[in-house]
Amino acid sequence: MELRPQLQQQQKLVMTLQMRQAIKLLQLNNQELIQSIEEELLSNPSLEEDAKIETMSEAEIARQQDLLQLQKELTEERNHTAESDTLWESLLENDQRDQSSVHNMRGGFIYNELPPIEANHSVSATLAEELLDQLRMEYCTEDERLAAEFIIGNLDHRGYLDCSYDEIQRILRIDMDDIEGAVLMIREFEPIGCGARSLEECLAFQAEIKYPEDPFFVPLIHNHLKFLQKRSYKKIAAAMDMDVEDVEEYHQMLKEFEPYPGRAYDSTPDQSIIPDIKIMQIDEEWRVLSNDDGIPRLRINQLFQKMKMHKEAHSSADKRFLEEKIKAAKFLMENIHKRERTIVRVMEAILVRQLEYFEYGPEYLRPMILRDVADDIGVHESTVSRITNGKYVETPRGVLELKYFFSSSISQVGGLDLASEAVKVKIKKLIAGESQKKPYSDNALVKLLAAGGIKIARRTVTKYREAMNIPSSRDRKA
């Protein structure tokens, strides 16, 4: 077989850096886009933020200088006053130190030098700080205090103890009585119930503290908590030899307890959502508006432009560097503009197809798939998928993810098909209007929906109900 060169013509799609950048920008939401732009501003010297520079007149400059002089004089006056105040504070502090002392007591000690009153009333940043502040004012032995500090340091975000008593004893080498004494202290601190090792123990702590004279509440929690969750009141009443009404009353009391005492002090920051686009009704007409709040406006650095024009002043390597950076900056600005325009076009197509939702509410949401919008605006289905994934729209009905408007269809007798989300809303409304003594079963919901012209299987109703975190009819029964 003879080998020889041969010319062959074929079509091939080459993914350039600019195309990759365009695809990447489509996938980013506004928060991610801002971060990406900030990174590009740091790496590309030809790119800068287009901030308006305001010029001041001579009169404005004079006024500015007068203000600076006045500020300087006030600062000097405050510093002089601060020095005097510091002297008085040191004298008072020495006087208080002479009068205060640490009083040792049998079996424990207390701190006589407490923090200032404003520190006691300030809101602690964490659960641990709040509990430690209360621990400082407790009478206890040194080992109890040591165990308490260790326990507080090992509480999770719920306020539960994240280790066993045996582990604490092995690490600190103290008596078990001291560990149990520390837990008895901590569980009564605000928020009450901290230091428990489980939900059952946390609820039992709160029952002991809030109802110390009730002999039945704590055993009921320890032995029948699962039956309470299932509302098996008759079974609990028979086991504890009490009336069913009493068991129901205990359940109502239990609902007032806090299952996760540390929840109010959870330091996990709330994730704020910045909508990528807005829909507003202006003069009875629905409008799609791009939300560019916080997104830096970019432009080419003027100095770079001038440097590029003076070609004779640079070597070939310098010229190539300038051209590459300016070209990359232009591509970035162009791709950001394309991303913004594509999001607007996608949202406009959604608005046309879901107009009844915006006019009348969630029950009028229509079935829609990615291909419907892709065909409407003439792009590939994957483009719509990238645009709608992780993006949010601000509407008069709240901030919604774009994916919310895409759902499968449910047949409706004698009318248009409904979206699955619209059916979920109808199920939720039916359950909200049911009798608490006789809630609707899933079969009953199927019949009620069928009476309204919606044909749906019982297993589908169950799936939708569970997706909305709605308990079964047995658990909803009061």
Buried (B, 14 or more C-beta within 10 A) or exposed (E): EEEEEEEEEEEEEEEEEBEEBBBBBBBBBBBBBBEBBEEBBEEBBBBBEEEEEEEEEEEEEEEEEEEEEEEEEEEEEEEEEEEEEEEEEEEEEEEEEEEEEEEEEEEBBBEEEEEEEEEEEEEBEBBBEBBBBBBEEBEBBEBBBBBBBBBBEBBEBBBBBEBEBEEBBEEBEBBEEBBEBBBBBBBBBEBBBBBBBEBBBBBBBBBBEBBEEBEBBBEBBEEBBEBBEEBBBEBBBEBBEBEEEBBBEBBEBBEEBBBBBBEEBBEEEEEEBBBBBBBEEEEEEBEBEBBBEEBBEBBBBEEBEEBBEEEEEBEEEEBEBBEEBBEBBBBBBEBBEEBBEBBBBBBBBBBEBBEBBBEEEBBBBBBBEBEBBBEBBEBEBEBBBBBBEBBBBBBEEEEBBBBBBBBEBBEBEEEEEBBBBBBBBBBBEBBEEBEEEEBBBBEBBBEBBEEEEBEBEBEBBBEBBEEEEBBBBEEBBE
